[in-house]
Amino acid sequence: MRMTVVGCGYLGAVHAAAMASIGHEVVGIDVDERKIEELRQGRAPFFEPGLQEILTAGLESGRLSFSTDFAAAAGSRVHFIAVGTPQSADGGAADLRYVNAAIEALLPHLAEGDIVAGKSTVPVGTAAGLAEIVAPSGAVLVWNPEFLREGWAVEDTIHPDRLVVGVPAGEAGEAAADVLREVFRPAVENDTPFIVTDYATAELVKVAANAFLATKISFINAMAEIAEVTGADVVQLADAIGHDARIGRRFLGAGIGFGGGCLPKDIRAFSARAEELGRGESVAFLREVDAINLRRRDRVVELAAEALGGDPAGKRIAVLGASFKPHSDDVRDSPALDIAAKLHEAGADVVVTDPQAIENARRVRPELSYSESLDETLADASLVIVVTEWDEYRRELDPERAGGLVQGRTVIDGRNCLDPARWRAAGWTYTGMGRP
């Protein structure tokens, strides 16, 4: 099938390359000329495991192309909208200017029977309004939210755990759902659940999932706060309650909290939309979820000051990690980078390292010092803080060897990803999050 993907950022570039990899003819469209040129040259504009391989294969096969001209959308049967919906500058609500602009730019190139499939995360009620704009063209709007995990986005696109399609009532909606079944035929034939619903439910599925995950993370971090004043071990606590099938162990990792381009802004946008609908009290708990999450960053700064005798000023601190999670170079709302910046503001000599995110981090926080060398980062440090659980730190960093590089063997494990016994045996003062 010939299809268009509008927006070639994180979501769109992955989606376009993945759709080409399963056999579709795909054109990716974006107004950013630099990004499109990079993609045309076969260079992934960000780090995502597996993306470079399917991007190269798609271009070489001729099934994948990129353009800045919306006229390239003509002749496609399906047009995916994969642009960003960032947080508004003046509040928590989602900024829909890019979604609206994408629809407007597509309109002259739509034909009778085309499908416009929204993938962007939008406030509930958005699709119904967009459907009215699309209708005069003869095209049908559907909403097909994405559920990608950064670091696993290619896998999640090709082998999703569920597919959700919000469609209008009647034959047009049923026919559109059938087209999407064909688009995702490999996954559907592999028994991936294919859920057809209305617009509002499809929109809510995405934000509800993110709100639940954020709540689960902040819950265990709230338990970590209690553990810190009682001497309990939040890791053992999470293990124990995680054996309950109703709860489960995933997303019960206490630490410095969540970040990235989705969870923080999505829960704020959800709260803002609930207020607009007159049901702000229904998701009022999300404000506390957000507050707990941000508190954990401040807690690491407090622990660092305590470890350095009450004042980090003038002390060299090695910060291991800049991306908000491993297997990604994304530093949007990164707890790791936020903590590094706060320590720098407190006067510390902060050096940050990361396997993939240094270039992005430097653009966002140019005032910090960076090193691609882990050894150089550790050299003469009075304190080491692990803030992104890359395998390079979690599994491969030898505490004995690291101890020979630093000035003081003191480590704060912001992700509870190190083995405390191993590090203490090597003479380190180890501090975890919510651990004795």
C-alpha positions as CSV (number, residue, x, y, z in Angstrom):
1,M,0.0,0.0,0.0
2,R,1.2,3.5,-0.7
3,M,1.1,5.7,2.4
4,T,2.3,9.1,3.7
5,V,3.7,9.8,7.2
6,V,3.5,13.5,8.1
7,G,6.1,14.5,10.6
8,C,9.5,12.8,10.6
9,G,10.5,13.3,14.2
10,Y,10.9,10.5,16.7
11,L,7.5,8.9,16.1
12,G,7.2,9.6,12.3
13,A,10.7,8.5,11.3
14,V,10.3,5.2,13.1
15,H,6.8,4.7,11.7
16,A,7.8,5.5,8.1
17,A,10.8,3.2,8.2
18,A,9.0,0.4,9.9
19,M,6.0,0.5,7.5
20,A,8.5,0.3,4.6
21,S,10.2,-2.7,6.3
22,I,7.0,-4.7,6.2
23,G,6.5,-4.0,2.5
24,H,4.6,-0.7,2.1
25,E,5.6,2.2,-0.2
26,V,6.1,5.1,2.2
27,V,6.8,8.8,1.8
28,G,7.8,10.8,4.9
29,I,7.0,14.5,4.8
30,D,8.4,17.2,7.1
31,V,8.9,20.9,6.9
32,D,12.3,20.7,8.5
33,E,14.7,20.6,5.4
34,R,17.7,19.6,7.5
35,K,15.9,16.6,8.9
36,I,14.6,15.5,5.6
37,E,18.0,15.8,4.0
38,E,19.6,13.7,6.8
39,L,16.9,11.0,6.2
40,R,17.4,11.1,2.4
41,Q,21.1,10.5,3.0
42,G,20.2,7.5,5.2
43,R,21.2,9.1,8.5
44,A,18.9,8.5,11.4
45,P,18.4,12.0,13.1
46,F,18.4,10.4,16.5
47,F,19.6,7.2,18.2
48,E,17.0,4.4,18.4
49,P,18.1,0.7,18.3
50,G,17.3,-0.9,14.9
51,L,16.2,2.3,13.2
52,Q,19.4,2.9,11.2
53,E,19.1,-0.7,9.7
54,I,15.5,-0.4,8.6
55,L,16.1,3.2,7.3
56,T,19.0,2.0,5.1
57,A,17.1,-1.0,3.9
58,G,14.0,1.1,3.1
59,L,15.9,3.6,1.0
60,E,17.8,1.0,-0.8
61,S,14.7,-0.9,-1.7
62,G,13.0,2.2,-3.1
63,R,10.0,1.7,-0.8
64,L,11.0,4.6,1.4
65,S,11.4,8.3,0.4
66,F,11.3,11.7,2.1
67,S,10.1,15.1,1.0
68,T,9.4,18.6,2.2
69,D,6.6,19.0,-0.4
70,F,3.1,18.0,0.7
71,A,2.3,17.3,-3.0
72,A,4.2,14.1,-2.5
73,A,1.2,12.8,-0.5
74,A,-1.0,12.7,-3.6
75,G,-1.8,9.1,-4.5
76,S,-1.3,7.6,-1.0
77,R,-4.2,5.6,0.4
78,V,-3.4,6.3,4.0
79,H,-1.9,9.5,5.5
80,F,-0.5,9.1,9.0
81,I,-0.2,12.2,11.2
82,A,2.8,11.8,13.4
83,V,3.7,15.4,14.5
84,G,4.5,16.5,18.0
85,T,2.0,17.9,20.5
86,P,4.3,19.7,23.0
87,Q,3.2,21.3,26.2
88,S,2.0,24.8,25.7
89,A,4.3,27.6,26.8
90,D,1.7,29.2,28.9
91,G,0.4,26.1,30.7
92,G,0.0,22.4,30.8
93,A,-2.3,22.0,27.8
94,A,-1.2,20.3,24.6
95,D,-0.1,22.6,21.8
96,L,-2.0,21.4,18.7
97,R,-0.6,23.8,16.2
98,Y,1.5,21.2,14.4
99,V,-1.4,18.8,14.1
100,N,-3.7,21.5,12.7
101,A,-1.0,22.6,10.3
102,A,-0.4,19.1,9.1
103,I,-4.1,18.6,8.4
104,E,-4.4,21.9,6.6
105,A,-1.4,21.1,4.4
106,L,-2.7,17.7,3.5
107,L,-6.2,18.8,2.5
108,P,-5.4,19.8,-1.1
109,H,-3.8,16.4,-1.8
110,L,-6.6,14.2,-0.3
111,A,-8.8,12.1,-2.6
112,E,-12.2,10.4,-2.1
113,G,-11.7,7.3,0.1
114,D,-8.3,8.3,1.5
115,I,-7.7,7.6,5.2
116,V,-6.1,10.2,7.4
117,A,-4.8,8.3,10.5
118,G,-3.8,10.4,13.5
119,K,-1.0,8.9,15.6
120,S,-0.1,12.0,17.6
121,T,-1.1,12.2,21.3
122,V,-4.0,14.7,21.5
123,P,-6.6,15.8,24.0
124,V,-9.8,13.8,24.0
125,G,-12.3,15.5,21.6
126,T,-9.6,16.6,19.1
127,A,-10.4,13.9,16.5
128,A,-14.0,14.8,16.2
129,G,-13.2,18.4,15.3
130,L,-10.5,17.3,12.8
131,A,-12.9,14.9,11.2
132,E,-15.2,17.8,10.2
133,I,-12.3,19.6,8.5
134,V,-11.3,16.4,6.6
135,A,-14.8,15.4,5.5
136,P,-15.3,17.8,2.5
137,S,-12.3,16.2,0.8
138,G,-14.0,12.8,0.8
139,A,-11.3,11.3,3.1
140,V,-12.1,9.6,6.4
141,L,-10.3,10.4,9.6
142,V,-9.4,7.7,12.1
143,W,-7.3,7.8,15.2
144,N,-4.6,5.2,15.7
145,P,-2.6,6.1,18.8
146,E,1.0,5.0,19.2
147,F,2.3,3.1,22.2
148,L,6.1,3.2,21.6
149,R,8.7,2.8,24.2
150,E,11.9,4.7,23.4
151,G,14.7,2.1,23.0
152,W,12.1,-0.4,21.7
153,A,10.3,1.8,19.2
154,V,11.1,-0.3,16.1
155,E,10.0,-3.5,17.8
156,D,6.9,-1.9,19.2
157,T,5.9,-0.6,15.7
158,I,6.5,-3.9,13.8
159,H,5.3,-6.2,16.7
160,P,2.9,-4.1,18.8
161,D,1.2,-5.5,21.9
162,R,-2.1,-4.0,20.7
163,L,-3.5,-1.9,17.9
164,V,-6.3,0.7,18.6
165,V,-8.3,2.4,15.9
166,G,-10.9,5.0,16.6
167,V,-13.3,5.4,13.7
168,P,-16.6,7.2,12.9
169,A,-19.8,5.3,13.1
170,G,-21.3,3.6,10.1
171,E,-20.0,2.0,6.9
172,A,-17.3,4.5,6.3
173,G,-15.8,3.8,9.7
174,E,-16.0,0.0,9.2
175,A,-14.3,0.3,5.8
176,A,-11.5,2.5,7.3
177,A,-10.9,0.0,10.0
178,D,-10.5,-2.7,7.3
179,V,-7.9,-0.6,5.6
180,L,-5.9,-0.3,8.8
181,R,-6.1,-4.0,9.3
182,E,-4.5,-4.4,5.9
183,V,-1.8,-1.8,6.8
184,F,-0.9,-3.8,9.9
185,R,-1.6,-7.2,8.4
186,P,1.6,-8.9,9.7
187,A,0.8,-8.0,13.3
188,V,-2.9,-8.8,12.9
189,E,-2.1,-12.2,11.4
190,N,0.2,-12.7,14.4
191,D,-2.9,-12.4,16.7
192,T,-2.1,-8.8,17.9
193,P,-5.4,-7.5,19.4
194,F,-7.0,-5.1,17.0
195,I,-9.4,-2.9,18.9
196,V,-11.9,-0.8,16.9
197,T,-13.6,1.9,18.9
198,D,-14.8,5.5,18.7
199,Y,-12.6,8.6,18.5
200,A,-12.9,9.6,22.2
201,T,-12.0,6.2,23.5
202,A,-9.0,5.9,21.1
203,E,-7.7,9.3,22.3
204,L,-8.2,8.3,25.9
205,V,-6.4,4.9,25.6
206,K,-3.1,6.7,25.0
207,V,-3.3,9.3,27.8
208,A,-4.9,6.8,30.2
209,A,-2.0,4.3,29.7
210,N,0.6,7.0,30.2
211,A,-1.2,8.4,33.3
212,F,-1.4,4.9,34.8
213,L,2.3,4.2,34.2
214,A,3.3,7.6,35.6
215,T,1.2,6.9,38.7
216,K,2.8,3.5,39.2
217,I,6.3,5.0,39.0
218,S,5.4,7.9,41.4
219,F,3.7,5.4,43.8
220,I,6.9,3.4,44.3
221,N,8.8,6.7,44.6
222,A,6.4,7.8,47.3
223,M,7.1,4.5,49.1
224,A,10.8,5.3,48.7
225,E,10.3,8.5,50.6
226,I,8.7,6.6,53.4
227,A,11.5,3.9,53.3
228,E,14.1,6.6,53.6
229,V,12.8,7.7,57.0
230,T,12.0,4.3,58.4
231,G,15.0,2.2,57.2
232,A,13.0,0.0,54.9
233,D,14.3,-1.2,51.6
234,V,12.0,-0.1,48.7
235,V,13.6,-2.6,46.3
236,Q,12.6,-5.5,48.5
237,L,9.2,-3.8,49.0
238,A,8.7,-3.6,45.2
239,D,9.7,-7.3,44.8
240,A,7.3,-8.4,47.5
241,I,4.2,-6.5,46.2
242,G,5.2,-7.2,42.6
243,H,4.5,-10.9,43.2
244,D,0.8,-9.9,43.4
245,A,-0.5,-10.6,39.9
246,R,-2.9,-7.6,40.4
247,I,0.1,-5.3,40.8
248,G,3.0,-6.7,38.9
249,R,6.7,-5.8,39.3
250,R,7.1,-3.7,36.1
251,F,7.4,0.0,36.5
252,L,8.0,-0.4,40.2
253,G,11.6,0.8,40.0
254,A,12.2,3.5,42.6
255,G,14.7,6.1,41.7
256,I,14.8,9.6,40.3
257,G,11.5,9.3,38.4
258,F,10.3,9.5,34.8
259,G,11.1,12.0,32.1
260,G,11.2,12.1,28.3
261,G,8.9,13.6,25.7
262,C,5.7,11.7,26.7
263,L,4.9,11.0,30.3
264,P,5.5,14.4,31.9
265,K,3.7,16.5,29.2
266,D,1.0,14.0,28.6
267,I,-0.2,13.8,32.3
268,R,-0.1,17.6,32.4
269,A,-2.1,17.9,29.2
270,F,-4.6,15.3,30.5
271,S,-5.1,17.3,33.7
272,A,-5.6,20.5,31.6
273,R,-8.2,18.8,29.4
274,A,-10.0,17.4,32.3
275,E,-10.3,20.9,33.8
276,E,-11.7,22.2,30.4
277,L,-14.3,19.4,30.5
278,G,-15.3,20.3,34.1
279,R,-13.9,17.1,35.5
280,G,-10.6,18.3,36.9
281,E,-11.2,16.6,40.2
282,S,-11.3,13.2,38.4
283,V,-7.6,13.3,37.7
284,A,-6.5,15.7,40.4
285,F,-4.2,12.9,41.7
286,L,-2.0,13.4,38.6
287,R,-0.8,16.7,40.0
288,E,0.6,14.8,43.0
289,V,2.1,12.2,40.7
290,D,3.9,15.0,38.9
291,A,5.0,16.6,42.2
292,I,6.4,13.3,43.6
293,N,8.3,12.8,40.4
294,L,10.0,16.2,40.5
295,R,10.8,15.8,44.2
296,R,12.9,12.8,43.5
297,R,15.3,14.9,41.5
298,D,15.7,17.3,44.3
299,R,16.3,14.4,46.7
300,V,19.4,13.4,44.7
301,V,20.7,17.0,45.0
302,E,20.1,16.8,48.8
303,L,21.9,13.5,49.0
304,A,24.8,14.8,47.0
305,A,25.2,17.8,49.3
306,E,25.1,15.5,52.4
307,A,27.7,13.2,50.9
308,L,30.0,16.2,50.3
309,G,29.8,17.5,53.8
310,G,26.9,19.8,53.3
311,D,28.1,21.9,50.4
312,P,28.9,20.6,46.8
313,A,30.5,23.9,45.8
314,G,33.9,23.4,44.3
315,K,33.6,19.6,44.5
316,R,34.0,17.5,41.3
317,I,31.0,15.3,40.7
318,A,30.9,12.6,38.0
319,V,27.3,12.3,36.6
320,L,26.8,9.0,34.7
321,G,24.0,9.5,32.2
322,A,22.3,12.4,30.4
323,S,19.4,10.7,28.5
324,F,16.1,10.2,30.3
325,K,16.4,6.4,29.9
326,P,19.0,4.0,28.5
327,H,19.0,3.0,24.8
328,S,18.0,6.5,23.8
329,D,19.7,9.9,23.1
330,D,16.5,11.8,24.2
331,V,17.2,14.4,26.8
332,R,13.7,16.0,26.8
333,D,12.7,16.6,30.5
334,S,15.6,14.3,31.5
335,P,15.8,13.8,35.3
336,A,19.5,13.0,34.8
337,L,20.3,16.3,33.0
338,D,18.1,18.3,35.4
339,I,20.0,16.9,38.4
340,A,23.4,17.7,36.8
341,A,22.2,21.3,36.1
342,K,21.0,21.7,39.7
343,L,24.4,20.6,41.1
344,H,26.2,22.9,38.7
345,E,24.0,25.8,39.9
346,A,25.0,24.9,43.5
347,G,28.7,25.5,42.5
348,A,29.8,21.9,41.9
349,D,32.3,21.0,39.2
350,V,30.0,18.7,37.3
351,V,31.2,16.4,34.5
352,V,28.6,14.4,32.5
353,T,29.0,11.4,30.4
354,D,26.6,9.3,28.3
355,P,27.0,6.6,25.6
356,Q,24.6,8.4,23.2
357,A,23.2,11.7,24.5
358,I,26.2,14.0,24.9
359,E,25.5,16.0,21.7
360,N,21.8,16.6,22.6
361,A,22.7,17.3,26.2
362,R,25.3,19.9,25.2
363,R,22.6,21.8,23.1
364,V,20.2,21.9,26.0
365,R,22.7,22.5,28.8
366,P,25.8,24.1,27.3
367,E,27.0,25.3,30.7
368,L,27.9,21.8,31.8
369,S,31.1,19.9,31.1
370,Y,30.9,16.7,29.1
371,S,33.2,13.8,28.4
372,E,32.8,10.8,26.1
373,S,35.3,8.9,28.2
374,L,34.0,7.3,31.3
375,D,37.5,7.2,32.8
376,E,38.0,10.9,32.3
377,T,34.6,11.6,33.9
378,L,35.5,9.6,36.9
379,A,39.0,11.0,37.3
380,D,39.5,12.8,40.6
381,A,35.7,12.9,41.3
382,S,34.7,13.3,45.0
383,L,31.3,11.9,44.2
384,V,29.8,9.6,41.5
385,I,26.1,9.7,40.7
386,V,24.4,7.1,38.4
387,V,21.4,8.7,36.9
388,T,20.7,6.7,33.7
389,E,20.9,2.9,34.0
390,W,22.9,2.2,30.9
391,D,24.5,-1.3,30.9
392,E,27.9,0.5,30.7
393,Y,27.2,1.6,34.3
394,R,24.8,-1.0,35.6
395,R,26.7,-4.1,34.6
396,E,30.1,-3.3,33.1
397,L,31.5,-0.7,35.5
398,D,33.9,-2.3,37.9
399,P,33.8,-0.7,41.3
400,E,37.5,-1.7,42.1
401,R,38.7,-0.1,38.9
402,A,36.5,2.9,39.3
403,G,37.8,3.3,42.8
404,G,41.3,3.8,41.4
405,L,40.2,6.7,39.4
406,V,38.2,8.8,41.8
407,Q,39.3,11.0,44.6
408,G,36.5,9.7,47.0
409,R,34.8,6.4,46.8
410,T,31.2,7.7,47.3
411,V,28.4,6.8,44.9
412,I,24.7,7.7,44.7
413,D,22.7,5.1,42.8
414,G,19.9,7.2,41.4
415,R,18.3,4.2,39.6
416,N,18.9,1.5,42.2
417,C,20.7,-0.4,39.4
418,L,24.0,-1.2,41.0
419,D,24.8,-4.1,43.4
420,P,25.2,-2.4,46.8
421,A,27.1,-5.3,48.3
422,R,29.6,-5.4,45.5
423,W,30.3,-1.7,45.7
424,R,30.5,-1.6,49.5
425,A,32.9,-4.6,49.3
426,A,35.1,-2.4,47.1
427,G,35.3,0.3,49.8
428,W,32.6,2.6,48.4
429,T,30.0,4.5,50.5
430,Y,26.9,3.5,48.6
431,T,23.6,5.4,48.8
432,G,20.5,4.1,46.9
433,M,17.0,5.6,46.6
434,G,14.8,4.4,49.4
435,R,17.4,1.8,50.5
436,P,19.1,1.5,53.9
